[in-house]
Amino acid sequence: MPNFRETANAIPTTNFVQLKTLLRELAGDIPSEEGRNIFRGVMSIVANNTDYFEAPASTRFHLNEEKGLFRHSLGVTYRLRALDDAYGIFPLYSYLDVILAGLLHDLGKAGQVSLVESSKNVPTQVGKKTYEITKTPYYVRRQLKSRPGDFEYKRNPEMVMMAIPVGSLHFIGTMLCDFWKPNPDVYQAIAYHDGMYVGEGQHVQHADCKLTVALHHADYWQSRVESEWKNGLNWKT
């Protein structure tokens, strides 16, 4: 039996070929051809309309590097599989829903809604522009003036401001609805995967479903232990 815990601990940093191989292994375990087709359709839309496969995982906390989001998302998903080995998550949900919840929980970091110039002069809170879903990156890379050979990421001001889980759910609800109709617990899990660490988590206090608990654990373990949380305490030491 594969050791999903060891796989989660050993997600390669920037080797895109290895990362895609791990993604294909996740897809290959989907038990039905219909499920595999849904998975391929979902990931194709994500690839064509976001920078999911290129974006950093964070600008401040962990994996602030190219492909950091993809690496983090794979780590979270394999951690969910390790939790299933220990506690049995998949009997409660379809395997497809669990792995897509893991892979797409931070999709809002890869692309949300981009502001564009509008001939109709439609106002928004940040000016007379309208919006569209585009491949415009949520994080943009800029060269450091102090170290011209180095780069950092910052939030793209051309994206409509919304919380990352909201952006994830916005994309799922508008772009993926023809392919994937997940269990409602998936929406709760993505919306509140930060748990009680953020104020929004209070909305589901004592009412969080099992997938929300599992995704929260997987996300926090991966970001703080497996990818070495950079801002503040390093949990590995």
HELIX and SHEET records of a PDB file:
HELIX    1   1 PHE A    4  ASN A    9  1                                   6    
HELIX    2   2 PHE A   16  GLY A   28  1                                  13    
HELIX    3   3 GLU A   33  ASN A   49  1                                  17    
HELIX    4   4 GLY A   68  TYR A   87  1                                  20    
HELIX    5   5 PHE A   90  LEU A   92  5                                   3    
HELIX    6   6 TYR A   95  LEU A  104  1                                  10    
HELIX    7   7 LEU A  107  LYS A  109  5                                   3    
HELIX    8   8 ILE A  164  MET A  175  1                                  12    
HELIX    9   9 PRO A  184  ALA A  191  1                                   8    
HELIX   10  10 GLY A  195  TYR A  197  5                                   3    
HELIX   11  11 GLY A  199  VAL A  204  5                                   6    
HELIX   12  12 LYS A  210  TRP A  221  1                                  12    
HELIX   13  13 GLN A  222  GLU A  226  3                                   5    
SHEET    1   A 2 SER A 114  GLU A 117  0                                        
SHEET    2   A 2 LYS A 129  GLU A 132 -1                                        
SHEET    1   B 2 TYR A 139  GLN A 143  0                                        
SHEET    2   B 2 PHE A 151  ARG A 155 -1                                        
END                                                                             
